C-alpha cells in the first residue's frame, strides 16, 4: 500500500497541523507528502485583518505558521521515514497526475487544503482520494463547519469521506464528534488533531487489511443539508458577544 498525504504549506491550525502530519509520516504505508504551496505575503496581511476584527487566536497561528514554515521539519520527517517530499501549486495539473501515477500511489488523503480536486486526479490513485472534512456529514457541508457548530451549541467534529467531483460528497467512512460548546476555537483545533490521528490510523489499518476502501455510508442527509462559509464581520461579532475566543 502506498499512500500520499496532501496538505497546505501554511494553515491556521496550531503548530501548522504538524501534530497530525508528522505522526502520520511514521506509518509505513505513507510513502509521500505533497505540500501545496500557498505561503505568500498576503497571508500576513490577512492575519493583520483578522486581528483587527478581534480574531486574535487564528490570526496569531496564521502569522506564526507563515513566518516559521514547517517545510524543513516535514522534509526531515520524510527523510527519516523513507517518504518522498514534493511541493506543488495544486493537485489538478498534469504534474500532479503524472506524479501519482508514476509512483503507483494507491490512495491520496487530503488534509486541510482549499484545493478542490477535479477530473483525472480523482482517478489517478488506484483506490481514489479521501478527505478529512471538518463538519459532521452528511448534513453539514462547506467551510468552517466546526466553528458554526460550536457557536450554535451543536456537536463539532469531522468526517472522512471519498472525494468526488461534487464538494463534500462521496461515501462516508468515519464521523467523529470532538466537542460541544467549546468557546475557545484555537483550543478546539488543537484537540481535533488528537482525534484525527487516532481515527486516521484506524482507517488506514482497515484499508491496508482490505486492500480496498471499506464499505461506507451514503452521503445523503435525511434532513436539510446546511452549507456554511467563512463568517463575515457581523457574525464574528455575534460569536464574540457569546464569549467565543477566536
Secondary structure, DSSP 8 states (H G I E B T S, - for coil): --EEEEEESS-SSGGGGHHHHHHHTTSTTEEEEEEE----HHHHHHHHHHHHTT-HHHHHHHHHHHHS-SHHHHHHHHHHTT-EEEEES-SSSHHHHHHHHHTT--EEEEES------TTHHHHSSS-EEEEESS-TTTEEESSHHHHHHHTT-EEEEEEEE--SSTT-S-EEEEEEEEES--BHHHHHHHHHHHHHHHHHHHHHHHHHHTS----B----SS--EEE----HHHHHHHHHTT-B-
